[in-house]
């Protein structure tokens, strides 16, 4: 696995590339992995991939194909670090075949959803206990900064600034003498702070939140409660009559 990861990383289109190009490459990768996860679709994707000479690589490809057809099966990429998973998902060297890349993408999705569920549990606890949300937003910012570049590039460009705004407002920043001024041209609500694009479905973030990028507004509203993104089927209030 280590040699295959090194080969894929060496040939990565994400190296020394502007963020906009990285985002495009990430979307193209997701489009490549959008083949039907039926027995026929997985078989077709496997046939279009090269045959591996290495026994371990063949075993990994077989396990990935089994997993795609039956998500209850073991994902061969479970336990890999996020950066390693991203390397597999965006591999253009041929080190990993399409079913493997799709299985790695599904593992990223699973890991991210697990993190979001944990964050929403912390949010509920902070609300019930009347605690500050500053620590929660700091954790969200740290998580965002640690994401692989291919994932960060798919977020709206103001995501980090919006999280910083939330941290400042949660800390009571007023912009007065000696204080830190929170930018008034970017804002996230809690759903946006704890969410973002998910791998596996092109454009899911836009469908789930009803936005392509965060709007420019003049009055940040950091405590709007819209429990989107842990439940991709939810829709913004403008689409459901404000419920």
LOTOR-67135 format. One record per residue: residue number from 1; residue in one letter; chain; x, y, z of N, C-alpha, C in turn. Coordinates in steps of 0.05 Angstrom, whole numbers, plus 5000, padded with zeros to 4 digits. Example, Ala and Ser with C-alpha at 12.3 -4.5 7.8 and 13.67 -1.06 7.14 Angstrom:
! LOTOR-67135
     n   res   chain    nxx    nyy    nzz   caxx   cayy   cazz    cxx    cyy    czz
     1     a       A   5264   4886   5156   5246   4910   5156   5264   4934   5156
     2     s       A   5257   4955   5142   5273   4979   5143   5258   5001   5157
***
This chain:
! LOTOR-67135
     n   res   chain    nxx    nyy    nzz   caxx   cayy   cazz    cxx    cyy    czz
     1     x       A   5017   4976   5000   5000   5000   5000   5017   5025   5000
     2     x       A   5039   5025   5016   5056   5048   5018   5068   5056   4991
     3     x       A   5077   5037   4975   5088   5043   4949   5067   5054   4930
     4     x       A   5043   5043   4931   5022   5053   4914   5014   5081   4922
     5     x       A   5013   5087   4947   5006   5114   4956   5028   5134   4948
     6     x       A   5053   5125   4950   5075   5143   4941   5074   5149   4911
     7     x       A   5067   5128   4896   5065   5131   4867   5042   5151   4860
     8     x       A   5019   5147   4873   4996   5164   4868   5002   5193   4876
     9     x       A   5015   5196   4899   5022   5223   4909   5041   5237   4890
    10     x       A   5061   5223   4879   5080   5234   4861   5067   5244   4836
    11     x       A   5046   5230   4827   5033   5238   4802   5008   5255   4806
    12     x       A   5004   5264   4831   4979   5279   4838   4977   5305   4822
    13     x       A   4953   5310   4811   4948   5335   4797   4945   5358   4816
    14     x       A   4944   5352   4843   4940   5373   4863   4966   5387   4870
    15     x       A   4989   5377   4860   5014   5389   4868   5020   5415   4853
    16     x       A   5028   5435   4867   5035   5461   4855   5014   5471   4835
    17     x       A   4989   5469   4843   4967   5478   4826   4950   5499   4841
    18     x       A   4941   5520   4828   4924   5540   4841   4899   5527   4853
    19     x       A   4888   5539   4874   4865   5528   4887   4841   5523   4869
    20     x       A   4836   5542   4850   4814   5539   4832   4817   5514   4814
    21     x       A   4842   5509   4806   4847   5485   4790   4845   5460   4807
    22     x       A   4853   5462   4832   4850   5439   4850   4821   5432   4854
    23     x       A   4804   5452   4857   4775   5447   4860   4763   5434   4836
    24     x       A   4772   5443   4812   4762   5431   4787   4771   5402   4785
    25     x       A   4796   5397   4792   4806   5369   4791   4791   5351   4810
    26     x       A   4784   5362   4834   4769   5346   4853   4741   5340   4843
    27     x       A   4728   5359   4830   4702   5354   4819   4703   5334   4796
    28     x       A   4723   5335   4780   4726   5316   4758   4730   5288   4770
    29     x       A   4746   5286   4791   4750   5260   4804   4724   5249   4814
    30     x       A   4707   5266   4826   4681   5256   4836   4664   5247   4813
    31     x       A   4665   5261   4791   4650   5254   4767   4658   5226   4757
    32     x       A   4685   5221   4757   4695   5195   4749   4684   5173   4766
    33     x       A   4679   5179   4792   4671   5159   4811   4641   5157   4814
    34     x       A   4627   5169   4796   4597   5169   4799   4584   5146   4784
    35     x       A   4600   5126   4777   4588   5103   4763   4569   5088   4781
    36     x       A   4549   5074   4770   4530   5060   4787   4543   5040   4805
    37     x       A   4535   5039   4830   4548   5020   4849   4533   4994   4850
    38     x       A   4521   4987   4828   4508   4961   4825   4529   4940   4818
    39     x       A   4521   4914   4819   4540   4893   4812   4551   4897   4784
    40     x       A   4532   4904   4765   4540   4909   4737   4558   4933   4735
    41     x       A   4551   4955   4748   4566   4980   4746   4594   4976   4758
    42     x       A   4597   4963   4781   4623   4958   4793   4640   4939   4776
    43     x       A   4627   4919   4764   4642   4901   4747   4652   4916   4722
    44     x       A   4636   4933   4711   4645   4949   4688   4668   4967   4695
    45     x       A   4666   4980   4718   4688   4998   4727   4713   4982   4732
    46     x       A   4711   4958   4742   4734   4942   4748   4748   4933   4721
    47     x       A   4731   4927   4701   4742   4917   4676   4757   4940   4661
    48     x       A   4748   4964   4665   4762   4986   4651   4788   4994   4665
    49     x       A   4793   4983   4688   4818   4988   4702   4839   4967   4694
    50     x       A   4864   4975   4698   4885   4956   4691   4886   4933   4711
    51     x       A   4899   4911   4703   4901   4889   4721   4927   4892   4738
    52     x       A   4924   4888   4764   4947   4891   4782   4964   4865   4782
    53     x       A   4990   4868   4781   5008   4845   4783   5012   4838   4812
    54     x       A   5011   4858   4830   5016   4854   4858   4992   4841   4872
    55     x       A   4998   4820   4888   4977   4805   4901   4961   4823   4920
    56     x       A   4975   4840   4936   4961   4857   4955   4943   4877   4941
    57     x       A   4953   4887   4918   4937   4906   4903   4912   4893   4892
    58     x       A   4915   4868   4882   4891   4853   4872   4871   4848   4894
    59     x       A   4881   4842   4918   4864   4837   4941   4849   4862   4949
    60     x       A   4863   4885   4948   4851   4910   4955   4829   4918   4935
    61     x       A   4834   4913   4909   4815   4919   4888   4790   4901   4891
    62     x       A   4795   4876   4898   4772   4857   4902   4755   4866   4925
    63     x       A   4768   4873   4948   4754   4882   4972   4738   4907   4967
    64     x       A   4750   4925   4951   4736   4950   4944   4711   4944   4928
    65     x       A   4713   4926   4909   4690   4919   4892   4668   4906   4909
    66     x       A   4676   4889   4927   4656   4876   4945   4643   4897   4962
    67     x       A   4659   4916   4973   4648   4937   4991   4627   4955   4976
    68     x       A   4634   4962   4951   4615   4979   4936   4589   4966   4931
    69     x       A   4589   4939   4927   4564   4925   4923   4549   4919   4949
    70     x       A   4565   4919   4971   4553   4912   4997   4567   4929   5019
    71     x       A   4556   4953   5024   4569   4972   5044   4571   4960   5072
    72     x       A   4558   4938   5078   4562   4925   5104   4589   4911   5105
    73     x       A   4600   4905   5082   4627   4892   5081   4648   4912   5090
    74     x       A   4672   4902   5094   4694   4919   5104   4705   4936   5082
    75     x       A   4709   4962   5088   4721   4980   5069   4752   4976   5071
    76     x       A   4766   4969   5050   4794   4964   5052   4810   4989   5059
    77     x       A   4797   5013   5058   4812   5037   5065   4804   5049   5092
    78     x       A   4788   5034   5107   4781   5043   5134   4807   5045   5151
    79     x       A   4810   5066   5165   4833   5070   5183   4855   5086   5170
    80     x       A   4854   5091   5144   4875   5108   5132   4871   5137   5140
    81     x       A   4893   5151   5141   4892   5180   5148   4877   5195   5125
    82     x       A   4866   5218   5132   4851   5233   5112   4867   5241   5088
    83     x       A   4892   5248   5092   4909   5256   5069   4914   5232   5051
    84     x       A   4918   5208   5063   4922   5184   5047   4897   5177   5031
    85     x       A   4874   5180   5044   4848   5175   5030   4845   5193   5006
    86     x       A   4852   5219   5010   4850   5238   4989   4869   5231   4966
    87     x       A   4892   5221   4972   4911   5212   4951   4899   5190   4934
    88     x       A   4885   5171   4947   4873   5149   4933   4850   5159   4915
    89     x       A   4833   5176   4927   4809   5186   4913   4817   5201   4887
    90     x       A   4839   5217   4889   4846   5234   4866   4869   5222   4850
    91     x       A   4874   5196   4853   4896   5184   4839   4892   5185   4809
    92     x       A   4912   5194   4794   4911   5194   4765   4934   5177   4754
    93     x       A   4949   5163   4771   4972   5148   4762   4966   5120   4754
    94     x       A   4942   5110   4762   4935   5082   4757   4943   5064   4780
    95     x       A   4953   5076   4802   4961   5059   4825   4937   5046   4838
    96     x       A   4914   5060   4836   4888   5050   4847   4867   5050   4825
    97     x       A   4850   5029   4824   4830   5029   4804   4805   5044   4812
    98     x       A   4786   5046   4795   4762   5062   4800   4746   5052   4825
    99     x       A   4741   5026   4828   4727   5017   4852   4742   5024   4877
   100     x       A   4769   5022   4877   4785   5029   4901   4782   5059   4907
   101     x       A   4783   5075   4886   4781   5104   4891   4753   5111   4901
   102     x       A   4732   5097   4891   4705   5102   4900   4702   5093   4929
   103     x       A   4714   5071   4936   4713   5061   4964   4727   5081   4983
   104     x       A   4750   5092   4974   4764   5111   4990   4747   5137   4994
   105     x       A   4733   5145   4972   4716   5168   4974   4693   5164   4994
   106     x       A   4682   5139   4994   4661   5133   5013   4671   5133   5042
   107     x       A   4697   5125   5045   4709   5126   5072   4712   5154   5082
   108     x       A   4721   5172   5064   4723   5200   5071   4696   5211   5080
   109     x       A   4675   5204   5065   4648   5213   5071   4640   5202   5099
   110     x       A   4645   5177   5104   4638   5165   5130   4653   5179   5153
   111     x       A   4679   5184   5149   4695   5197   5170   4685   5225   5175
   112     x       A   4678   5239   5153   4669   5267   5156   4642   5268   5170
   113     x       A   4624   5251   5163   4598   5250   5175   4600   5243   5205
   114     x       A   4618   5225   5212   4622   5218   5240   4632   5243   5255
   115     x       A   4650   5258   5243   4659   5283   5257   4636   5303   5260
   116     x       A   4620   5306   5239   4598   5325   5241   4578   5317   5262
   117     x       A   4572   5291   5264   4553   5282   5284   4563   5288   5312
   118     x       A   4589   5284   5316   4602   5289   5342   4600   5319   5348
   119     x       A   4605   5336   5328   4604   5365   5332   4575   5374   5339
   120     x       A   4555   5363   5325   4528   5370   5331   4520   5361   5359
   121     x       A   4531   5338   5368   4525   5330   5396   4537   5350   5415
   122     x       A   4561   5359   5410   4574   5379   5427   4558   5405   5426
   123     x       A   4547   5412   5403   4531   5436   5400   4506   5434   5418
   124     x       A   4492   5411   5416   4469   5407   5433   4475   5409   5463
   125     x       A   4498   5398   5470   4506   5398   5498   4512   5427   5507
   126     x       A   4526   5442   5490   4533   5470   5496   4507   5487   5499
   127     x       A   4487   5482   5482   4462   5496   5484   4447   5489   5510
   128     x       A   4446   5464   5517   4431   5456   5541   4444   5465   5566
   129     x       A   4471   5468   5565   4485   5477   5589   4491   5507   5589
   130     x       A   4483   5520   5567   4487   5549   5566   4516   5557   5563
   131     x       A   4533   5540   5551   4561   5546   5548   4567   5562   5523
   132     x       A   4592   5572   5522   4601   5587   5499   4606   5568   5475
   133     x       A   4601   5579   5452   4606   5563   5427   4633   5568   5415
   134     x       A   4649   5586   5428   4675   5593   5417   4693   5568   5413
   135     x       A   4694   5550   5433   4711   5527   5430   4702   5509   5408
   136     x       A   4676   5507   5404   4665   5491   5382   4674   5502   5355
   137     x       A   4673   5528   5352   4681   5540   5326   4711   5538   5322
   138     x       A   4727   5540   5344   4756   5536   5342   4762   5507   5332
   139     x       A   4747   5488   5343   4751   5460   5335   4744   5457   5305
   140     x       A   4723   5470   5297   4714   5468   5268   4735   5481   5250
   141     x       A   4747   5503   5259   4768   5516   5243   4793   5498   5241
   142     x       A   4801   5486   5264   4824   5468   5264   4819   5444   5246
   143     x       A   4795   5434   5246   4788   5411   5229   4790   5420   5199
   144     x       A   4779   5443   5193   4781   5453   5165   4810   5456   5156
   145     x       A   4826   5468   5173   4854   5473   5166   4870   5447   5162
   146     x       A   4861   5425   5175   4875   5400   5172   4865   5383   5149
   147     x       A   4844   5391   5136   4834   5376   5113   4854   5376   5090
   148     x       A   4855   5355   5074   4872   5355   5050   4865   5378   5032
   149     x       A   4884   5387   5017   4880   5411   5000   4856   5407   4981
   150     x       A   4853   5383   4970   4832   5377   4951   4805   5381   4963
   151     x       A   4802   5376   4989   4776   5380   5003   4772   5410   5010
   152     x       A   4793   5423   5020   4791   5451   5027   4784   5468   5003
   153     x       A   4795   5461   4980   4790   5477   4956   4761   5477   4947
   154     x       A   4746   5457   4956   4718   5455   4948   4699   5472   4966
   155     x       A   4709   5482   4988   4693   5500   5005   4692   5528   4993
   156     x       A   4672   5544   5000   4672   5572   4993   4697   5585   5004
   157     x       A   4708   5604   4989   4734   5617   4997   4733   5631   5023
   158     x       A   4708   5639   5032   4706   5654   5057   4701   5635   5081
   159     x       A   4703   5609   5078   4696   5591   5099   4714   5596   5124
   160     x       A   4740   5597   5121   4758   5601   5144   4752   5628   5157
   161     x       A   4749   5649   5140   4743   5676   5151   4717   5676   5166
   162     x       A   4697   5661   5156   4671   5660   5170   4673   5646   5197
   163     x       A   4689   5625   5198   4694   5612   5224   4708   5630   5243
   164     x       A   4728   5645   5233   4742   5664   5251   4723   5685   5261
   165     x       A   4704   5694   5244   4683   5713   5253   4667   5701   5276
   166     x       A   4658   5676   5273   4642   5663   5293   4658   5661   5320
   167     x       A   4683   5655   5318   4700   5654   5342   4701   5681   5356
   168     x       A   4705   5702   5340   4706   5729   5352   4680   5737   5364
   169     x       A   4658   5732   5351   4632   5739   5362   4625   5723   5386
   170     x       A   4632   5697   5386   4627   5680   5409   4643   5690   5433
   171     x       A   4666   5703   5428   4683   5713   5449   4675   5741   5457
   172     x       A   4654   5752   5444   4645   5779   5451   4662   5801   5439
   173     x       A   4675   5796   5416   4692   5816   5403   4674   5839   5393
   174     x       A   4683   5863   5399   4667   5886   5390   4682   5904   5371
   175     x       A   4708   5900   5369   4724   5917   5350   4732   5943   5363
   176     x       A   4728   5945   5389   4735   5970   5403   4765   5971   5407
   177     x       A   4773   5991   5423   4802   5995   5428   4814   5970   5440
   178     x       A   4835   5960   5428   4848   5936   5438   4834   5911   5431
   179     x       A   4811   5912   5418   4796   5888   5411   4803   5879   5383
   180     x       A   4791   5857   5375   4794   5846   5349   4769   5850   5333
   181     x       A   4771   5863   5310   4747   5868   5294   4740   5844   5277
   182     x       A   4716   5835   5280   4706   5813   5263   4697   5825   5236
   183     x       A   4704   5812   5215   4697   5822   5188   4667   5821   5185
   184     x       A   4656   5842   5173   4627   5844   5169   4619   5837   5141
   185     x       A   4637   5826   5125   4630   5819   5098   4627   5789   5093
   186     x       A   4632   5774   5114   4628   5745   5112   4614   5735   5138
   187     x       A   4599   5715   5134   4585   5703   5157   4577   5675   5151
   188     x       A   4577   5658   5172   4567   5631   5170   4546   5627   5191
   189     x       A   4526   5611   5186   4509   5603   5208   4521   5577   5219
   190     x       A   4509   5566   5240   4521   5542   5252   4522   5518   5233
   191     x       A   4502   5515   5217   4501   5493   5198   4525   5494   5179
   192     x       A   4531   5518   5169   4553   5522   5151   4579   5517   5165
   193     x       A   4581   5526   5190   4606   5524   5206   4613   5495   5210
   194     x       A   4593   5478   5214   4598   5450   5220   4594   5432   5195
   195     x       A   4592   5444   5172   4588   5429   5148   4606   5437   5125
   196     x       A   4599   5428   5102   4615   5434   5078   4610   5413   5057
   197     x       A   4624   5413   5035   4619   5394   5014   4626   5366   5023
   198     x       A   4609   5347   5015   4614   5319   5022   4622   5304   4996
   199     x       A   4642   5286   4998   4649   5270   4974   4627   5250   4968
   200     x       A   4628   5241   4944   4609   5219   4936   4587   5228   4918
   201     x       A   4579   5253   4920   4558   5263   4902   4565   5291   4893
   202     x       A   4568   5295   4867   4575   5322   4857   4553   5342   4864
   203     x       A   4561   5364   4876   4542   5386   4881   4524   5381   4905
   204     x       A   4530   5361   4922   4512   5355   4944   4511   5379   4964
   205     x       A   4533   5392   4968   4533   5415   4987   4514   5437   4977
   206     x       A   4515   5443   4951   4497   5463   4941   4468   5455   4943
   207     x       A   4462   5429   4938   4434   5419   4941   4425   5420   4970
   208     x       A   4442   5412   4988   4434   5410   5016   4430   5437   5028
   209     x       A   4446   5456   5021   4444   5483   5034   4431   5504   5016
   210     x       A   4427   5498   4991   4414   5517   4974   4431   5540   4967
   211     x       A   4458   5538   4969   4476   5560   4963   4500   5549   4948
   212     x       A   4511   5565   4931   4536   5558   4917   4560   5570   4931
   213     x       A   4556   5592   4946   4577   5604   4962   4563   5620   4984
   214     x       A   4577   5627   5004   4565   5641   5026   4560   5670   5017
   215     x       A   4537   5682   5024   4530   5708   5015   4545   5730   5030
   216     x       A   4550   5752   5016   4562   5775   5029   4539   5790   5044
   217     x       A   4542   5793   5070   4522   5807   5086   4535   5827   5104
   218     x       A   4520   5845   5116   4532   5866   5132   4529   5861   5162
   219     x       A   4512   5842   5170   4508   5836   5198   4511   5807   5204
   220     x       A   4534   5798   5213   4537   5769   5218   4516   5758   5237
   221     x       A   4506   5735   5231   4486   5722   5249   4496   5694   5256
   222     x       A   4514   5693   5276   4528   5668   5281   4512   5646   5295
   223     x       A   4488   5653   5306   4474   5633   5321   4448   5625   5309
   224     x       A   4446   5626   5283   4422   5615   5269   4423   5585   5271
   225     x       A   4402   5573   5279   4401   5544   5282   4388   5531   5259
   226     x       A   4403   5519   5241   4392   5503   5219   4408   5478   5217
   227     x       A   4397   5456   5227   4413   5431   5230   4417   5417   5203
   228     x       A   4427   5432   5183   4433   5420   5157   4459   5404   5158
   229     x       A   4464   5390   5136   4489   5377   5130   4495   5352   5146
   230     x       A   4484   5348   5170   4485   5321   5181   4463   5305   5168
   231     x       A   4443   5319   5158   4421   5306   5144   4420   5318   5116
   232     x       A   4433   5306   5096   4434   5317   5069   4407   5321   5056
   233     x       A   4386   5310   5067   4359   5314   5055   4346   5339   5064
   234     x       A   4358   5354   5083   4345   5378   5092   4347   5400   5072
   235     x       A   4331   5420   5074   4331   5443   5055   4330   5469   5071
   236     x       A   4340   5491   5059   4339   5516   5073   4310   5525   5077
   237     x       A   4307   5544   5097   4280   5553   5104   4265   5565   5081
   238     x       A   4279   5577   5062   4266   5590   5040   4252   5570   5022
   239     x       A   4260   5544   5024   4248   5524   5007   4225   5508   5021
   240     x       A   4224   5511   5048   4204   5495   5061   4184   5512   5077
   241     x       A   4181   5537   5069   4162   5554   5081   4170   5565   5108
   242     x       A   4197   5564   5113   4207   5576   5138   4205   5557   5162
   243     x       A   4199   5532   5158   4196   5514   5181   4224   5508   5193
***
